């Protein structure tokens, strides 16, 4: 039977989708991206913020119409929205045949079999369960880079976040499993591994009694075929010396770190349940830049958190202006049902949140442009992502650019290149967020 898979939300969710695809392929299912051909549709949902929840609900309702018309034989909902509203989805959308929770996605093939035999059900497991499979995945990223999910869940207790309720407590994946999975991915052609979790910096504390991300990185860097290793989602207050040291020493580790700070006002940070201060943030940023030359720092912010004043917004603006992050994303605060922050007094009007978000993004646009201008004339390795249609030009990424969230370098060359190739490029021009360059030579990492 042909399965159409819809994966929504974050890169952690994408890994779950790829695992499910691998399980289904092993069971004999084939895949399609044409709804006219699909006999089974699986929607892997997200509910982290309001926009993500709305997208998930709208997707379910749209595909429910196809199910009602008899165009598909099974409609299954998985992921965070499924975990959070599992019974409501089954009760209110009669076209949905089954809902799988976030600790049950490895049961996808059995679920489809049960639906095709006439069952309609919810399948959930205790959120302390860590899903482990044989590591077989069907990559949806093109095959030259892949996300490696090193842990599941979170127990930070941020007052705005629903993740602990839909993903459970923090659970590290055993190191030997991750190294084996990485080896298989690189054997199949992956050249860049991107480490992801709700919080990567705490990797190992539950299994080994201490932070072990640095040791995991060392072992991953020894995997044959790996060229780049990138680290996302590091809580800044959890950075530690051994992690910084391994970033300095291992050549395969991109000089890039994603450290979501969310805010800098002491009062707002406390209301958010964040365990840091503006002074500590400044100290850690200065330390990273001093010890890891040319590091690219990415962060994310939440604007319009309940009771945030104009003065606190300006304090955040001033901090961003002074810190000059290389990459930055901004979310307007979204009150999520079941979180502490959603019940707080002093909710900020939507128009105020949107205005503050726009001001932060305009400021970052100026910073990003200046940063891009500084790149002109530099030579550096870039990874080819694909060719610009109809032109002798390619889309590439530098070490400063994570897939789908950062910018690109557009490379002009008559050479024939493939996705995943590494070449050396010289930056010739800067745009607002992207760069233009010319190729210096191919095979940047050739021995």
C-alpha positions as CSV (number, residue, x, y, z in Angstrom):
1,X,0.0,0.0,0.0
2,X,1.1,3.6,-0.7
3,X,1.6,5.9,2.3
4,X,1.6,9.7,2.2
5,X,3.5,11.2,5.1
6,X,3.0,14.7,6.4
7,X,5.6,15.9,8.9
8,X,5.0,19.1,10.7
9,X,7.0,21.0,13.4
10,X,10.6,20.8,14.5
11,X,13.6,18.8,13.4
12,X,13.1,16.5,16.4
13,X,9.7,15.6,15.0
14,X,11.3,15.1,11.6
15,X,13.6,12.5,13.0
16,X,10.5,10.6,14.4
17,X,8.9,10.8,10.9
18,X,12.1,9.4,9.3
19,X,12.1,6.6,11.8
20,X,8.4,5.8,11.1
21,X,9.2,5.8,7.3
22,X,12.0,3.3,7.9
23,X,9.7,1.1,9.9
24,X,7.0,1.2,7.2
25,X,9.5,0.4,4.4
26,X,10.7,-2.6,6.3
27,X,7.1,-3.8,6.7
28,X,6.7,-3.5,2.9
29,X,4.9,-0.2,2.5
30,X,5.7,2.2,-0.3
31,X,5.4,6.0,-0.3
32,X,4.0,8.8,-2.4
33,X,3.7,12.5,-2.2
34,X,0.6,12.5,-4.4
35,X,-2.7,12.5,-2.5
36,X,-4.4,11.0,-5.5
37,X,-2.3,7.8,-5.1
38,X,-2.2,7.6,-1.3
39,X,-4.1,4.8,0.4
40,X,-2.8,5.6,3.9
41,X,-2.0,9.1,5.3
42,X,0.0,9.7,8.4
43,X,0.2,13.2,9.9
44,X,3.0,13.8,12.4
45,X,1.8,16.9,14.3
46,X,3.2,19.7,16.4
47,X,1.6,21.9,19.1
48,X,4.6,23.9,20.5
49,X,3.1,27.3,19.8
50,X,-0.3,28.5,18.6
51,X,0.6,28.8,15.0
52,X,2.0,25.2,15.0
53,X,-1.1,23.9,16.6
54,X,-3.3,25.7,14.1
55,X,-1.3,24.3,11.2
56,X,-1.7,20.8,12.6
57,X,-5.4,21.1,13.2
58,X,-6.0,22.5,9.7
59,X,-4.0,19.8,8.1
60,X,-6.0,17.1,9.9
61,X,-9.3,18.7,8.9
62,X,-8.2,19.0,5.3
63,X,-7.1,15.4,5.0
64,X,-10.2,14.3,6.9
65,X,-12.2,15.5,3.8
66,X,-10.2,13.1,1.6
67,X,-10.9,10.3,4.1
68,X,-14.6,11.1,4.1
69,X,-14.7,11.0,0.3
70,X,-13.2,7.5,0.4
71,X,-9.9,8.6,-1.3
72,X,-7.8,7.0,1.5
73,X,-8.4,3.9,3.6
74,X,-6.6,5.1,6.8
75,X,-5.8,8.4,8.5
76,X,-3.5,8.3,11.4
77,X,-2.4,11.2,13.6
78,X,0.9,11.0,15.5
79,X,3.2,13.5,17.3
80,X,2.8,16.2,20.0
81,X,-0.8,17.3,19.1
82,X,-1.8,13.6,19.1
83,X,-0.3,13.1,22.5
84,X,-1.8,16.2,24.0
85,X,-5.4,15.9,22.5
86,X,-5.5,12.2,21.7
87,X,-9.1,11.5,22.8
88,X,-10.4,14.8,21.6
89,X,-9.1,14.2,18.1
90,X,-10.7,10.8,18.0
91,X,-14.0,12.0,19.4
92,X,-14.3,15.2,17.3
93,X,-12.8,14.1,13.9
94,X,-14.5,10.9,13.0
95,X,-12.4,10.5,9.9
96,X,-9.3,9.9,12.0
97,X,-8.8,6.2,12.5
98,X,-6.0,6.1,15.0
99,X,-3.9,8.4,17.2
100,X,-0.4,7.5,18.4
101,X,1.3,9.3,21.2
102,X,4.9,10.6,21.2
103,X,6.3,7.5,23.0
104,X,4.4,5.2,20.6
105,X,5.5,6.2,17.1
106,X,7.5,3.0,16.6
107,X,4.2,1.1,16.6
108,X,3.1,2.9,13.4
109,X,3.1,-0.3,11.1
110,X,1.0,-2.3,13.6
111,X,-1.3,0.7,13.9
112,X,-1.9,0.8,10.2
113,X,-2.5,-2.9,10.1
114,X,-5.1,-2.6,12.9
115,X,-6.9,0.3,11.1
116,X,-7.1,-1.7,7.9
117,X,-8.7,-4.5,9.9
118,X,-11.4,-2.2,11.1
119,X,-10.2,-0.9,14.4
120,X,-10.3,2.7,15.6
121,X,-8.2,3.5,18.6
122,X,-5.7,5.6,20.6
123,X,-2.3,4.1,21.2
124,X,-0.2,5.7,23.9
125,X,2.7,4.6,26.1
126,X,4.1,6.0,29.3
127,X,6.2,9.1,28.6
128,X,9.1,7.6,30.4
129,X,9.6,5.2,27.5
130,X,12.5,5.9,25.2
131,X,11.7,4.7,21.7
132,X,14.6,2.6,20.3
133,X,14.6,1.0,16.9
134,X,17.2,-0.6,14.7
135,X,18.3,2.9,13.5
136,X,16.8,2.4,10.1
137,X,15.6,5.8,8.7
138,X,14.5,7.2,5.4
139,X,16.1,10.6,5.2
140,X,14.0,13.4,4.0
141,X,16.8,16.0,4.0
142,X,18.4,15.0,0.7
143,X,20.8,12.5,2.2
144,X,23.9,14.7,2.6
145,X,22.9,16.0,6.1
146,X,20.9,14.5,8.9
147,X,19.6,15.3,12.3
148,X,20.7,13.1,15.1
149,X,18.3,13.2,18.1
150,X,20.5,12.6,21.2
151,X,17.8,12.8,23.9
152,X,14.0,13.0,24.3
153,X,11.9,15.1,26.6
154,X,12.7,18.0,29.0
155,X,12.3,18.8,32.7
156,X,13.5,22.4,32.8
157,X,10.1,23.6,33.8
158,X,9.9,26.8,31.7
159,X,6.5,28.3,32.5
160,X,5.6,28.9,28.8
161,X,6.4,25.4,27.5
162,X,4.2,22.4,27.0
163,X,7.0,20.0,26.0
164,X,7.4,18.1,29.3
165,X,3.7,17.3,29.2
166,X,3.8,15.9,25.6
167,X,7.3,14.5,25.5
168,X,8.1,13.5,29.1
169,X,11.2,14.0,31.2
170,X,14.7,14.3,29.8
171,X,16.0,10.9,28.6
172,X,19.4,10.5,26.9
173,X,19.9,8.0,24.1
174,X,22.8,5.6,25.0
175,X,26.0,6.8,23.5
176,X,26.8,3.5,21.7
177,X,23.4,3.6,20.0
178,X,24.1,7.2,18.7
179,X,27.5,6.3,17.4
180,X,26.1,3.3,15.6
181,X,23.3,5.3,14.1
182,X,25.8,8.0,13.0
183,X,28.1,5.4,11.4
184,X,25.2,4.0,9.4
185,X,24.1,7.5,8.3
186,X,27.6,8.4,7.2
187,X,28.0,5.1,5.5
188,X,24.9,5.9,3.5
189,X,26.4,9.3,2.4
190,X,25.6,11.8,5.2
191,X,28.4,14.3,5.6
192,X,26.9,16.7,8.2
193,X,25.3,15.5,11.5
194,X,23.2,18.0,13.4
195,X,22.8,17.2,17.1
196,X,19.3,18.0,18.4
197,X,17.2,17.5,21.5
198,X,15.0,19.7,23.6
199,X,18.2,20.5,25.4
200,X,21.5,19.1,24.1
201,X,23.8,20.4,26.8
202,X,22.5,18.1,29.5
203,X,23.2,15.0,27.4
204,X,24.2,12.0,29.6
205,X,23.3,13.3,33.0
206,X,20.5,10.7,33.5
207,X,22.6,7.8,32.1
208,X,26.1,8.6,33.2
209,X,25.6,10.9,36.2
210,X,27.3,13.9,34.5
211,X,27.2,15.9,31.3
212,X,28.7,13.9,28.5
213,X,28.0,15.8,25.3
214,X,31.7,16.5,24.9
215,X,32.5,12.8,25.0
216,X,29.7,12.0,22.6
217,X,31.1,14.6,20.2
218,X,34.6,13.2,20.3
219,X,33.3,9.7,19.5
220,X,31.1,11.0,16.7
221,X,34.0,13.0,15.2
222,X,35.8,9.6,14.8
223,X,33.1,8.3,12.5
224,X,34.4,7.7,9.0
225,X,32.8,9.9,6.3
226,X,31.7,12.7,8.7
227,X,32.8,16.2,7.6
228,X,30.7,18.6,9.7
229,X,29.1,18.2,13.1
230,X,26.7,21.0,14.3
231,X,25.2,21.5,17.7
232,X,21.7,23.0,18.3
233,X,19.6,23.8,21.4
234,X,22.2,24.4,24.0
235,X,20.8,26.1,27.1
236,X,23.4,28.9,27.8
237,X,23.4,28.4,31.5
238,X,24.4,24.7,31.0
239,X,27.5,25.4,28.9
240,X,30.6,23.8,30.5
241,X,34.4,23.9,29.9
242,X,34.8,20.4,28.4
243,X,32.2,21.2,25.8
244,X,33.9,24.4,24.8
245,X,37.3,22.6,24.7
246,X,36.0,19.9,22.3
247,X,34.6,22.6,20.0
248,X,38.1,24.1,20.0
249,X,40.0,20.8,19.4
250,X,37.8,18.8,17.0
251,X,38.1,20.2,13.4
252,X,34.9,18.5,12.3
253,X,32.8,20.5,14.8
254,X,31.3,23.6,13.2
255,X,32.2,26.8,15.0
256,X,28.5,27.4,15.5
257,X,26.3,27.2,18.6
258,X,22.6,27.7,19.1
259,X,22.0,29.1,22.5
260,X,18.3,30.1,23.0
261,X,18.3,32.9,25.6
262,X,14.5,33.9,25.3
263,X,15.0,37.2,27.3
264,X,17.5,39.1,29.4
265,X,15.3,41.0,31.9
266,X,15.9,39.4,35.3
267,X,12.2,39.7,36.3
268,X,11.0,38.2,33.0
269,X,13.6,35.4,33.1
270,X,12.4,34.5,36.6
271,X,8.7,34.5,35.4
272,X,9.7,32.3,32.5
273,X,11.4,29.8,34.9
274,X,14.7,30.3,33.2
275,X,17.8,29.5,35.4
276,X,20.1,32.3,34.3
277,X,20.7,36.1,34.5
278,X,21.7,38.8,32.0
279,X,25.2,39.0,33.7
280,X,25.7,35.2,33.3
281,X,24.5,35.3,29.7
282,X,27.1,38.1,28.9
283,X,29.8,36.1,30.7
284,X,29.1,32.9,28.7
285,X,28.9,34.8,25.4
286,X,32.2,36.5,26.0
287,X,33.8,33.2,27.0
288,X,32.6,31.5,23.9
289,X,33.9,34.2,21.6
290,X,37.2,34.4,23.4
291,X,37.9,30.7,23.4
292,X,36.4,29.7,20.0
293,X,37.6,32.2,17.5
294,X,35.1,33.1,14.7
295,X,32.2,31.2,16.4
296,X,28.8,31.9,15.0
297,X,26.2,32.3,17.7
298,X,22.5,31.8,17.1
299,X,19.7,32.5,19.6
300,X,15.9,32.8,19.9
301,X,13.8,35.3,21.8
302,X,10.3,35.4,23.1
303,X,8.7,38.9,23.0
304,X,5.5,40.0,24.7
305,X,5.7,37.5,27.6
306,X,3.0,38.3,30.2
307,X,3.6,41.6,32.0
308,X,6.7,42.5,29.9
309,X,7.0,46.3,30.0
310,X,8.2,48.7,27.3
311,X,11.3,49.2,29.5
312,X,12.0,45.4,29.5
313,X,11.5,45.2,25.8
314,X,14.0,48.1,25.3
315,X,16.4,46.3,27.7
316,X,16.2,43.3,25.4
317,X,16.7,45.5,22.3
318,X,19.8,47.0,23.9
319,X,21.3,43.6,24.7
320,X,20.8,42.3,21.2
321,X,22.3,45.5,19.7
322,X,25.3,45.1,22.0
323,X,25.8,41.3,21.7
324,X,25.4,41.2,17.9
325,X,24.3,37.6,17.4
326,X,25.1,36.1,14.0
327,X,21.7,34.5,13.7
328,X,18.5,35.3,15.6
329,X,14.9,34.2,15.6
330,X,12.0,35.8,17.4
331,X,8.7,34.4,18.5
332,X,5.8,36.4,19.9
333,X,4.6,34.8,23.1
334,X,1.9,32.2,22.6
335,X,-0.2,31.2,25.7
336,X,-0.4,27.4,25.7
337,X,-3.2,25.7,27.5
338,X,-1.9,23.8,30.6
339,X,1.2,26.0,31.1
340,X,1.8,28.3,34.1
341,X,2.3,31.4,31.9
342,X,-1.0,31.0,30.2
343,X,-2.7,31.6,33.5
344,X,-0.7,34.7,34.4
345,X,-2.2,38.1,34.7
346,X,-0.9,40.8,32.4
347,X,-1.2,39.1,29.1
348,X,0.1,41.4,26.3
349,X,-2.2,42.4,23.4
350,X,-1.4,40.8,20.1
351,X,-0.7,44.0,18.3
352,X,1.9,45.0,21.0
353,X,3.6,41.6,20.7
354,X,3.7,41.9,16.9
355,X,5.1,45.4,17.1
356,X,7.8,44.3,19.5
357,X,8.7,41.3,17.4
358,X,9.0,43.5,14.3
359,X,11.3,45.9,16.1
360,X,13.6,43.1,17.2
361,X,13.7,41.6,13.7
362,X,14.4,45.0,12.1
363,X,17.3,45.5,14.6
364,X,18.7,42.0,13.8
365,X,18.4,42.7,10.1
366,X,20.8,45.6,10.5
367,X,23.2,43.4,12.5
368,X,23.0,40.6,10.1
369,X,23.7,42.9,7.1
370,X,26.8,44.3,8.9
371,X,27.9,40.7,9.7
372,X,27.4,39.7,6.1
373,X,29.4,42.7,4.8
374,X,32.3,41.6,7.0
375,X,32.4,38.3,5.2
376,X,33.3,39.9,1.8
377,X,36.7,38.7,0.6
378,X,36.8,35.7,3.0
379,X,37.5,32.2,1.7
380,X,35.9,29.3,3.4
381,X,34.5,25.8,2.8
382,X,30.8,25.5,1.9
383,X,28.5,22.6,1.4
384,X,26.5,22.5,-1.8
385,X,22.7,22.2,-1.3
386,X,21.5,22.2,-4.9
387,X,21.6,24.0,-8.2
388,X,19.7,27.2,-9.0
389,X,17.2,26.2,-11.7
390,X,18.4,27.2,-15.2
391,X,21.6,28.9,-14.0
392,X,25.3,28.1,-13.6
393,X,24.9,28.7,-9.9
394,X,24.4,26.7,-6.8
395,X,22.9,27.1,-3.3
396,X,25.4,26.4,-0.5
397,X,25.8,26.8,3.2
398,X,28.8,28.0,5.3
399,X,29.6,26.7,8.7
400,X,27.5,29.6,10.0
401,X,24.3,28.3,8.5
402,X,22.1,25.6,9.8
403,X,19.6,24.1,7.3
404,X,16.2,25.8,7.0
405,X,16.8,28.4,9.7
406,X,19.8,30.4,8.5
407,X,21.0,31.9,5.3
408,X,22.7,30.7,2.1
409,X,25.7,31.4,-0.1
410,X,24.9,31.5,-3.8
411,X,27.9,30.2,-5.7
412,X,28.5,31.1,-9.3
413,X,30.5,28.5,-11.2
414,X,30.6,26.5,-14.5
415,X,31.7,23.4,-12.6
416,X,29.2,20.5,-12.2
417,X,28.6,20.0,-8.5
418,X,26.3,17.7,-6.5
419,X,24.4,18.2,-3.3
420,X,26.8,17.4,-0.4
421,X,29.9,18.4,-2.2
422,X,32.3,20.6,-0.3
423,X,34.1,23.4,-2.2
424,X,36.1,26.4,-1.2
425,X,34.4,29.7,-2.0
426,X,35.3,33.3,-1.9
427,X,32.6,35.7,-0.7
428,X,32.1,38.5,-3.3
429,X,28.9,40.2,-2.3
430,X,26.6,40.4,0.7
431,X,22.8,40.6,0.8
432,X,20.6,41.1,3.9
433,X,20.9,37.5,5.1
434,X,22.6,35.7,2.3
435,X,26.0,35.8,0.5
436,X,27.2,35.6,-3.1
437,X,30.5,33.9,-3.9
438,X,32.7,32.4,-6.4
439,X,34.4,29.0,-6.3
440,X,38.1,29.0,-5.5
441,X,38.5,25.2,-5.9
442,X,36.6,22.0,-5.5
443,X,37.0,19.1,-3.1
444,X,37.7,21.3,-0.1
445,X,38.2,18.3,2.3
446,X,39.8,16.0,-0.3
447,X,42.8,14.1,1.2
